[in-house]
Amino acid sequence: MNPENNLPSDRISVVINTYNAADMLELTLKSVQTFDEVVVCDMESTDDTVAIAERYGCKVVTFPRGDNNICEVARDFAVHSASNLWVLVVDADEIVPRALRDYLYEAIRRNDFGDALATGHKNMFMGRPATDSPNYHIRFFRQDKAYWPPIIHAPVKIDGTVTRMPAGREDLYFIHLDDRAIADRITKLNRYSDNEVPKRMKRRFGPWKLLFRPGWFFFKTYVLNGGFRDGRRGIIRAYMESIYQMMLMGKVIESQEKEKSES
């Protein structure tokens, strides 16, 4: 037991934030069944998300959705709803491989890293891994050392030391099931850009940025990040990145013009 917070230090809680996540949640829950606890923090879903979580014996807590359209506002609440010192944060469209589960338990048993671990994530695009995988996110940590800022795409803040997962251990990578269809990705890009607008209202996007920023993101995705190795899928993914930038800039300018006309 941990003497400071009285939480078990040899057990791991999985924390999953959800809102209308029924499509892929069952696959995710099957992959985390052998952890000590699974906490599903739901933001008042209107589909079968909660019923699925209850069927798998999860601890279900509710974070009122209200006017929130991002999950980060509920992350901190979810993490500190766990019953164990160590927390693994999993998205509702991710698979946790058994090798990662075993690695984490062995790591806390040996106490051979600090307060948090940056884990590798294998991104899928059009049904296959994308070349730029893996990327790394801090998803495993002591909950008493963690704080999640309520900002879209904000990483968790750790009051302590962070270790990175060993390189080359593909068997330990999270598998991100997202983007199984182009239509789903377009819907997500639209939602993400809506959420980003308030953060960028003070930015000015002039003609040069409108012309060159999307092209830069295409080049970065296709060339610098190796998307060319994915053939046609790489071209499509690079265009999606550039389209997102144009959507975002267009929405910011639209909102700025509306704000100006109303003042």
Secondary structure, 3 states (H helix, E strand, C coil): CCCCCCCCCCCEEEEEEECCCHHHHHHHHHHCCCCCEEEEEECCCCCCHHHHHHHCCCEEEECCCCCCCCCHHHHHHHHCCCCCCEEEECCCCEECCHHHHHHHHHHHHHCCCCCEEEEEEEEEECCEECCCCCEEEEEEEEHHHEECCCCCCCCCEECCCEEECCCCCHHHCEEECCCCCHHHHHHHHHHHHHHHHHHHCCCCCCHHHHHHHHHHHHHHHHHHCCHHHHCHHHHHHHHHHHHHHHHHHHHHHHHHHHHHHHC
